[in-house]
Amino acid sequence: MIRFSKPKHQKAGFSLALVATVVAALVLLLGVLTRLSDAGLGCEGWPSCYGSSLQAGSMDTAPESVLTSTAQIEIFHRYLAAVLGLMVIMLAIISWRRREMEEYPFRLPTLILFLVAWQAVFGMWSVTLKLLPQVVTFHLIAGMVTFSLIWLLTLRLGSRPWELNEKTDLQLQRLKPWLLVLMAALLLQIGLGGWTSANYAAFACSDFPTCQGEWWPDMDFRQGFDFTQPVGPSYLGGKLETEARVAIHVTHRIAGLVLAVLTVIIATPLLRIKNSQVRVLTTTFVMLMLTELLLGVANNLLMAPMLTALLHHLISALLLLVLVALMTGIWLAKPRYQRQES
């Protein structure tokens, strides 16, 4: 359970960080919509869109094949990302002015600002390099990490540390390495999802749990995971052979299964801990993971319709949100026995 402090106990910048978290989530979802609607190349210029930076309807130089609605999605995505960038700059300024204050997280906003700046660069490269899979995938991972860090900043500014008894604190200390493994596995799976999407491998297997009617179909892992592939004229629609796309798809499935098993292994001892905050967050994470698996299967069987594909990405973002909240609570907790001794 996430409990924010009363306004008088919240640190400066909390409200702005909370709004920035929501905006970051919207930027992520709009980025996914841009990808699913094939709007990634709706504006081939950057930062302008066919000579117009205000509205897609006035793109006099755009080719007839470019849909106005597609370009508008890309333009709105850029504008919303710019708004997020301004918010992050404001948070960095607030933190710099309070860098001498005890327990104020002034380094974290600077890191977020650095990542947002690089996100702008990778957003530009996504367009200028014609949706190069390496760039698109890294753009997604960096976006998820940025979203997680903004949420972490919100928690640091607005919530009070958990107070744990000695037994609960010792139990959670033992689980810290496992939580780090779970976070790494979740980010890896998100990265594989991005690589699957960037290479248009979501439709490589139309059946489940088999793929193309086989448990282990013909796959080309070398080509499927060749991160040194050269820049081509355009990657819209993908350039890989079928066997390479199948290899990507199957790897994403296996990684999802591994992540689910890890969730069960780590959630079991967490749910035995007698702490309402730990139990609520752990239960939420498990339910979200189950929903994510079901949406993955639905995407496969229904050939990834827009709604289920968006929900699939939304749940992955919520999984990060819940896991960050759980880990933040555990890492910043103040054991009661230490507080009483002092």
Secondary structure, 3 states (H helix, E strand, C coil): CCCECCHHHCCCCHHHHHHHHHHHHHHHHHHHHHHHCCCCCCCCCCCCECCECCCHHHCCCCCCCCCHHHHHHHHHHHHHHHHHHHHHHHHHHHHHHCCCCCCCCCHHHHHHHHHHHHHHHHHHHHHHCCCCHHHHHHHHHHHHHHHHHHHHHHHHHHECCCEECHHHHHHHHHHHHHHHHHHHHHHHHHHHHHHHHHCCCCCCCCCCCCECCECCCCCCHHHHCCCCCCCCCCCCCCCCCHHHHHHHHHHHHHHHHHHHHHHHHHHHHHHHCCCHHHHHHHHHHHHHHHHHHHHHHHHHHCCCCHHHHHHHHHHHHHHHHHHHHHHHHHHCCEEHHHHHHC
